[in-house]
Amino acid sequence: MTVFTIGYEGLDVQSFVSLLVKHHVRTVVDIRELPLSRKPGFSKRSLSDILKGAGLDYVHMVSLGCPKPVRDRYKKDGSWKRYTEGFLKYLSGQDEAVSELAERAAETNCVLLCFEADYRFCHRSFVADAVHHHSGAAVRHISATGAKTERLARSLLESA
């Protein structure tokens, strides 16, 4: 059993769906607290319709999204460490949702969806790790080569 993750930053919806098909994903689990996007095709209703047209399922799990206070603090101070601490504290109280997600991953190839291209700077990596610890599921991060955030993250990690 594997749980996949993906960020749609830098992708158009057609490329996004192609990556899902390439990795044999059957269900997209949207873990954005607010599934809205300025990018065409990535808001909840339109994404759900597009995925349905491609024969894929869409599920929104709001309880696995990053809470607004944690996001707002990160926007203000830019501290990834504090963001991580805040989100992990929140996530520790979401056992039921993590269990539900683990069950879904056991039944179908699913992918956790958020915006950021680089999973190392996205809460979806923490959610995927929680599923791994709950059920032993392998974690695999799907990425589009050359995404802007991945390059930025590498340069930040190298300079740290």
One Martini backbone bead per residue (centre of mass of N, CA, C, O) as a GRO file, in nm:
protein
  160
    1MET     BB    1   0.097   0.037   0.022
    2THR     BB    2   0.026   0.371  -0.111
    3VAL     BB    3   0.098   0.716  -0.057
    4PHE     BB    4   0.040   1.002  -0.225
    5THR     BB    5   0.181   1.314  -0.350
    6ILE     BB    6   0.070   1.659  -0.449
    7GLY     BB    7   0.150   1.951  -0.637
    8TYR     BB    8   0.018   2.222  -0.853
    9GLU     BB    9   0.250   2.385  -0.886
   10GLY     BB   10   0.318   2.460  -1.225
   11LEU     BB   11   0.039   2.344  -1.318
   12ASP     BB   12  -0.179   2.219  -1.522
   13VAL     BB   13  -0.454   2.025  -1.538
   14GLN     BB   14  -0.352   1.829  -1.754
   15SER     BB   15  -0.080   1.757  -1.621
   16PHE     BB   16  -0.196   1.661  -1.359
   17VAL     BB   17  -0.366   1.425  -1.469
   18SER     BB   18  -0.131   1.279  -1.607
   19LEU     BB   19   0.020   1.212  -1.343
   20LEU     BB   20  -0.201   1.040  -1.220
   21VAL     BB   21  -0.215   0.828  -1.441
   22LYS     BB   22   0.085   0.742  -1.438
   23HIS     BB   23   0.036   0.657  -1.109
   24HIS     BB   24  -0.251   0.517  -1.069
   25VAL     BB   25  -0.463   0.706  -0.977
   26ARG     BB   26  -0.804   0.724  -0.823
   27THR     BB   27  -0.766   0.931  -0.569
   28VAL     BB   28  -0.838   1.257  -0.456
   29VAL     BB   29  -0.700   1.418  -0.164
   30ASP     BB   30  -0.806   1.707  -0.030
   31ILE     BB   31  -0.591   1.908   0.211
   32ARG     BB   32  -0.737   2.170   0.194
   33GLU     BB   33  -0.911   2.373   0.376
   34LEU     BB   34  -0.929   2.566   0.115
   35PRO     BB   35  -1.055   2.473  -0.209
   36LEU     BB   36  -0.891   2.722  -0.350
   37SER     BB   37  -0.821   2.886  -0.678
   38ARG     BB   38  -0.664   3.080  -0.932
   39LYS     BB   39  -0.637   2.826  -1.079
   40PRO     BB   40  -0.750   2.668  -1.330
   41GLY     BB   41  -0.919   2.372  -1.197
   42PHE     BB   42  -0.847   2.392  -0.852
   43SER     BB   43  -1.118   2.400  -0.756
   44LYS     BB   44  -1.333   2.196  -0.624
   45ARG     BB   45  -1.555   2.173  -0.845
   46SER     BB   46  -1.377   2.166  -1.101
   47LEU     BB   47  -1.195   1.934  -1.014
   48SER     BB   48  -1.410   1.722  -0.972
   49ASP     BB   49  -1.512   1.727  -1.266
   50ILE     BB   50  -1.247   1.659  -1.408
   51LEU     BB   51  -1.195   1.390  -1.263
   52LYS     BB   52  -1.454   1.251  -1.342
   53GLY     BB   53  -1.391   1.267  -1.653
   54ALA     BB   54  -1.121   1.076  -1.582
   55GLY     BB   55  -1.216   0.854  -1.358
   56LEU     BB   56  -1.196   1.015  -1.085
   57ASP     BB   57  -1.170   1.078  -0.752
   58TYR     BB   58  -1.312   1.306  -0.494
   59VAL     BB   59  -1.174   1.432  -0.180
   60HIS     BB   60  -1.255   1.622   0.112
   61MET     BB   61  -1.022   1.697   0.397
   62VAL     BB   62  -1.038   1.946   0.614
   63SER     BB   63  -0.895   1.817   0.878
   64LEU     BB   64  -0.603   1.813   0.698
   65GLY     BB   65  -0.572   2.098   0.712
   66CYS     BB   66  -0.438   2.401   0.753
   67PRO     BB   67  -0.471   2.621   0.982
   68LYS     BB   68  -0.503   2.955   0.977
   69PRO     BB   69  -0.312   3.035   1.216
   70VAL     BB   70  -0.064   2.889   1.097
   71ARG     BB   71  -0.054   3.031   0.825
   72ASP     BB   72  -0.042   3.326   0.929
   73ARG     BB   73   0.221   3.301   1.086
   74TYR     BB   74   0.396   3.221   0.843
   75LYS     BB   75   0.346   3.479   0.677
   76LYS     BB   76   0.473   3.663   0.900
   77ASP     BB   77   0.760   3.488   0.986
   78GLY     BB   78   0.873   3.231   0.805
   79SER     BB   79   0.866   2.979   1.006
   80TRP     BB   80   0.901   2.650   0.961
   81LYS     BB   81   0.925   2.548   1.246
   82ARG     BB   82   0.658   2.672   1.355
   83TYR     BB   83   0.476   2.545   1.151
   84THR     BB   84   0.537   2.253   1.219
   85GLU     BB   85   0.453   2.262   1.515
   86GLY     BB   86   0.161   2.357   1.466
   87PHE     BB   87   0.068   2.127   1.281
   88LEU     BB   88   0.145   1.880   1.457
   89LYS     BB   89  -0.039   1.953   1.687
   90TYR     BB   90  -0.298   1.938   1.525
   91LEU     BB   91  -0.262   1.647   1.403
   92SER     BB   92  -0.268   1.491   1.683
   93GLY     BB   93  -0.605   1.545   1.675
   94GLN     BB   94  -0.650   1.354   1.382
   95ASP     BB   95  -0.697   1.037   1.402
   96GLU     BB   96  -0.957   0.981   1.242
   97ALA     BB   97  -0.862   1.097   0.969
   98VAL     BB   98  -0.610   0.920   0.939
   99SER     BB   99  -0.762   0.652   0.944
  100GLU     BB  100  -0.940   0.708   0.699
  101LEU     BB  101  -0.704   0.747   0.502
  102ALA     BB  102  -0.577   0.467   0.539
  103GLU     BB  103  -0.821   0.311   0.436
  104ARG     BB  104  -0.826   0.438   0.156
  105ALA     BB  105  -0.532   0.349   0.077
  106ALA     BB  106  -0.609   0.039   0.095
  107GLU     BB  107  -0.838   0.060  -0.147
  108THR     BB  108  -0.667   0.295  -0.299
  109ASN     BB  109  -0.516   0.504  -0.514
  110CYS     BB  110  -0.381   0.780  -0.345
  111VAL     BB  111  -0.377   1.147  -0.327
  112LEU     BB  112  -0.227   1.422  -0.190
  113LEU     BB  113  -0.353   1.757  -0.197
  114CYS     BB  114  -0.175   2.054  -0.292
  115PHE     BB  115   0.019   2.324  -0.391
  116GLU     BB  116   0.303   2.266  -0.337
  117ALA     BB  117   0.569   2.135  -0.503
  118ASP     BB  118   0.725   2.103  -0.229
  119TYR     BB  119   0.689   1.873   0.020
  120ARG     BB  120   0.900   1.999   0.232
  121PHE     BB  121   0.685   2.269   0.210
  122CYS     BB  122   0.439   2.076   0.324
  123HIS     BB  123   0.178   1.928   0.499
  124ARG     BB  124   0.150   1.657   0.338
  125SER     BB  125   0.398   1.514   0.459
  126PHE     BB  126   0.275   1.483   0.746
  127VAL     BB  127   0.028   1.322   0.665
  128ALA     BB  128   0.175   1.088   0.532
  129ASP     BB  129   0.335   1.009   0.786
  130ALA     BB  130   0.085   0.942   0.958
  131VAL     BB  131  -0.008   0.710   0.779
  132HIS     BB  132   0.246   0.543   0.804
  133HIS     BB  133   0.232   0.511   1.120
  134HIS     BB  134  -0.055   0.379   1.119
  135SER     BB  135  -0.010   0.152   0.849
  136GLY     BB  136   0.271   0.141   0.665
  137ALA     BB  137   0.265   0.317   0.440
  138ALA     BB  138   0.382   0.424   0.169
  139VAL     BB  139   0.572   0.705   0.038
  140ARG     BB  140   0.490   0.920  -0.252
  141HIS     BB  141   0.629   1.180  -0.447
  142ILE     BB  142   0.490   1.387  -0.676
  143SER     BB  143   0.661   1.546  -0.955
  144ALA     BB  144   0.753   1.829  -1.136
  145THR     BB  145   0.985   1.912  -1.333
  146GLY     BB  146   1.102   2.241  -1.260
  147ALA     BB  147   0.987   2.363  -1.024
  148LYS     BB  148   1.022   2.652  -0.864
  149THR     BB  149   1.015   2.558  -0.562
  150GLU     BB  150   1.232   2.343  -0.580
  151ARG     BB  151   1.466   2.532  -0.644
  152LEU     BB  152   1.439   2.712  -0.398
  153ALA     BB  153   1.471   2.493  -0.181
  154ARG     BB  154   1.750   2.399  -0.256
  155SER     BB  155   1.890   2.672  -0.208
  156LEU     BB  156   1.810   2.689   0.092
  157LEU     BB  157   1.941   2.422   0.185
  158GLU     BB  158   2.235   2.488   0.089
  159SER     BB  159   2.253   2.763   0.274
  160ALA     BB  160   2.206   2.619   0.570
   0.00000   0.00000   0.00000
